[in-house]
Amino acid sequence: MSETNTANPEMADLWNGPGARSWIAAQTVLDQTFAGFETLLADMAAQANARAVLDVGCGTGATTRAIARRIALEGTALGFDLSAPMIAQAKVLADQEGSTAGFLAGDAQTHKFPPAAFDLIVSRFGVMFFSDPVGAFANLRSAARPGAALAMISWRSITENPFMTVAERAAAPFLPDLPKRGGGPGQFAFADQDYVHGILDASGWTGVSSEALDMPCAFPASELDTYLGLMGPVGQMLAKKDEAMRERVISAIREGFKEYISGSDIQFTAACWLTRATA
């Protein structure tokens, strides 16, 4: 089941088009890279004795499936995402695993969730893309039972996450039209937690708190080209270039990543926020 209407057409075009294709192609690498966050949220669900969990911006569903494994005997986990292709992939992976997790495509800003249906709402990097964040979190609050918890992980600032912009800095001489980061919905939209707390307060959540989270991340160095050729603004722009230009850019970017190579792995620290609130 999915819905076609969205209050966020720009993000819908991205995540039902090139963004989805890139993420699905790199899914194995990304799931491995961010496994620590998956474990953290699954542990939180288990410790909270959650019985109905909503995973917002679930992508291809790794976190949703991890939560489902922890609460499967007594609870349910629903993954929700704007990207229909990624939800389709999530369903395939859940079937392969025999997971009890469910998945649904739609716009969390406007989707009519069952009222007071969830006792825990989580997100791993899935809530920074709303065009109307106050409206979105008010809508999510209406889906939360009284006393339900919200736990979401978002990125801190660009400067605290230099790994995330290595590719852009290295590619800039070759791709002068590369879009600049910052402003509006996007990866670093929730870096300012005063702004985020204001959103949650205005949308009716209470007891808002944030803690800095520095998560070690790693993936095999042999997968670097997959990561470089697919992810972020550089990956999206390279998809439109010829093979010669792609190789020139990727060669330049490889140099920038050398400082992150440790043995056979690429290693970095993800500087994030864990933001919590109560319905």
C-alpha positions in Angstrom: 0.0 0.0 0.0 1.2 3.5 -0.8 -0.1 7.0 -1.3 0.7 9.3 -4.2 -0.2 12.8 -2.7 2.6 14.7 -0.9 3.1 18.0 0.7 6.8 17.8 -0.2 7.1 17.4 -4.0 10.8 18.3 -4.2 11.8 15.6 -1.8 9.3 13.2 -3.3 10.9 13.5 -6.7 14.4 13.0 -5.2 13.5 10.0 -3.0 11.3 8.3 -5.6 13.9 8.9 -8.3 17.7 9.3 -8.2 18.0 9.3 -4.4 16.1 6.0 -4.1 18.1 4.3 -6.9 21.4 5.3 -5.3 20.4 4.3 -1.8 19.1 0.9 -3.0 22.3 0.2 -5.0 24.4 1.1 -2.0 22.1 -0.4 0.6 24.4 -3.1 1.9 27.3 -0.7 2.4 25.0 1.9 4.1 23.4 -0.6 6.4 26.8 -1.8 7.5 28.1 1.7 8.0 25.1 2.8 10.2 24.6 -0.5 12.1 25.5 1.2 15.4 22.5 3.5 15.1 20.2 0.5 14.2 21.4 -1.3 17.3 20.9 1.8 19.5 17.3 2.3 18.5 16.4 -1.4 18.6 17.8 -1.5 22.2 15.7 1.5 23.1 12.6 -0.2 21.8 13.3 -3.3 23.8 14.2 -1.4 27.0 11.0 0.6 26.7 8.9 -2.6 26.3 7.5 -1.0 23.2 4.5 -2.8 21.6 3.9 -0.6 18.6 6.8 1.2 17.0 6.7 3.6 14.0 10.1 4.1 12.2 9.9 7.4 10.2 12.0 7.7 7.1 12.9 4.0 7.3 14.5 3.8 3.9 15.1 0.1 3.0 14.1 -0.9 6.5 17.2 -2.1 8.4 16.3 -0.3 11.6 12.6 -1.4 11.3 13.6 -5.0 10.9 16.1 -4.8 13.8 13.3 -3.4 16.1 11.0 -6.1 14.9 13.5 -8.8 15.8 13.7 -7.4 19.4 9.9 -7.0 20.0 8.5 -9.6 17.6 6.9 -11.8 20.3 4.7 -9.1 21.7 5.0 -6.0 19.5 4.9 -4.7 15.9 7.2 -2.4 14.0 6.0 -0.3 11.0 8.5 1.3 8.7 7.3 4.4 6.8 9.0 6.4 4.1 8.3 8.9 1.3 10.1 6.6 -1.2 8.0 4.0 -2.8 11.0 2.2 -4.4 12.8 2.0 -1.1 9.7 0.7 0.7 9.4 -2.0 -2.1 13.0 -3.0 -1.4 12.3 -3.0 2.4 9.4 -5.5 1.8 11.7 -7.7 -0.3 14.4 -7.7 2.4 11.8 -8.4 5.2 10.4 -11.3 3.2 13.9 -12.7 2.7 14.5 -12.5 6.5 11.1 -13.7 7.5 10.7 -10.5 9.4 7.4 -9.4 11.1 8.1 -5.8 10.2 5.5 -4.0 8.1 6.2 -1.2 5.6 4.2 1.6 4.1 5.0 4.4 1.6 3.6 7.9 2.2 4.2 11.4 3.4 4.6 11.5 7.1 3.6 15.2 7.0 0.1 14.4 5.9 -0.6 10.7 6.2 -3.6 9.8 8.3 -2.1 7.4 10.8 -4.4 5.7 13.1 -4.8 8.0 16.1 -2.9 7.2 19.3 -1.6 4.0 17.7 2.2 4.0 18.6 4.0 3.9 21.9 7.4 4.7 20.4 8.3 6.7 17.3 11.9 6.5 16.1 13.9 7.8 13.2 17.5 7.2 11.9 18.3 10.2 9.7 14.7 10.3 8.3 13.2 13.5 9.7 15.3 16.3 8.4 13.6 16.5 5.0 10.1 17.9 5.9 9.0 21.0 4.1 6.7 21.8 7.1 8.4 20.3 10.1 6.0 21.7 12.7 3.0 20.2 10.8 4.9 16.9 10.3 5.7 16.5 14.0 2.2 17.5 15.0 0.9 14.8 12.6 3.2 12.3 14.2 2.2 13.3 17.7 -1.4 12.6 16.8 -0.3 9.0 15.9 1.4 8.6 19.3 -0.4 7.3 22.4 -0.4 9.6 25.5 3.0 9.2 27.1 4.6 7.7 24.0 8.3 8.5 23.3 10.0 10.0 20.3 13.6 9.2 19.7 15.3 10.5 16.6 18.8 10.6 15.3 19.9 13.5 13.1 23.3 15.0 12.0 25.1 17.7 13.8 26.8 20.4 11.7 28.7 20.0 8.5 31.9 21.2 10.2 31.6 18.4 12.8 31.1 15.8 10.0 34.0 16.4 7.6 33.7 12.9 6.3 30.3 13.7 4.8 31.7 16.5 2.6 35.1 15.0 1.5 33.6 14.0 -1.9 32.2 17.5 -2.5 35.4 19.3 -1.6 37.5 17.0 -3.9 35.0 17.1 -6.7 34.4 20.9 -6.7 37.1 21.7 -9.3 35.5 19.3 -11.8 31.9 19.9 -11.0 31.5 23.7 -10.7 27.7 23.4 -10.6 27.7 21.1 -7.6 24.9 22.3 -5.3 26.0 23.8 -1.9 24.9 22.2 1.3 22.8 24.0 3.9 19.5 25.8 4.0 16.1 24.2 3.8 15.3 20.5 4.2 18.3 18.2 3.9 20.9 16.2 5.7 22.0 18.9 8.1 18.7 20.7 8.6 18.5 19.6 12.3 22.0 20.6 13.3 20.7 23.5 15.4 18.9 21.8 18.3 17.4 25.1 19.5 15.6 25.1 16.2 14.6 21.5 16.6 13.3 22.0 20.1 11.2 24.9 18.9 9.7 22.7 16.2 8.8 19.9 18.7 7.5 22.4 21.3 5.3 24.1 18.6 4.0 20.7 17.5 2.9 19.7 20.9 5.7 17.4 22.1 6.9 17.8 25.7 10.0 17.0 27.7 12.3 17.7 24.7 16.0 16.9 25.3 19.1 16.3 23.2 22.4 14.6 23.7 25.4 14.6 21.4 26.1 11.2 20.0 29.5 10.3 18.4 29.1 7.0 16.6 32.1 5.0 15.2 31.2 3.9 11.6 33.0 1.7 9.2 32.7 0.0 5.9 35.1 -2.0 3.7 37.6 0.1 1.8 36.9 -2.1 -1.2 33.4 -0.6 -1.3 34.6 3.0 -1.5 33.9 3.4 -5.2 30.3 2.2 -4.7 29.9 4.8 -2.0 31.5 7.6 -4.0 29.7 6.8 -7.2 26.2 6.8 -5.7 25.8 8.9 -2.6 25.1 12.5 -1.9 25.1 15.5 -4.4 28.3 14.2 -6.1 26.8 10.8 -6.8 23.7 12.3 -8.2 25.7 14.6 -10.5 28.1 11.9 -11.6 25.1 9.8 -12.8 24.7 12.4 -15.5 28.4 12.5 -16.6 30.3 10.3 -19.1 32.6 7.6 -17.9 35.8 9.6 -18.5 34.6 12.4 -16.2 33.3 10.0 -13.6 36.7 8.4 -13.4 38.5 11.7 -13.1 36.2 12.8 -10.3 36.3 9.6 -8.4 40.1 9.4 -8.6 40.3 12.9 -7.1 37.9 11.9 -4.3 39.8 8.7 -3.5 42.7 10.9 -2.5 40.6 12.8 -0.1 39.5 9.7 1.7 43.0 8.3 2.3 43.0 9.8 5.8 40.0 7.6 6.7 41.5 4.3 5.7 42.4 2.0 8.5 43.6 -1.4 7.5 41.0 -2.8 5.2 38.2 -0.4 6.3 37.1 3.2 5.9 36.5 4.5 9.4 34.9 7.7 10.6 32.9 9.2 13.5 29.4 10.3 12.8 28.6 13.4 14.9 24.9 13.3 15.6 22.1 14.3 17.9 19.8 11.9 19.8 16.7 14.0 20.4 13.9 12.7 22.6 10.4 13.9 23.5 7.1 12.7 24.9 3.6 12.9 23.5 
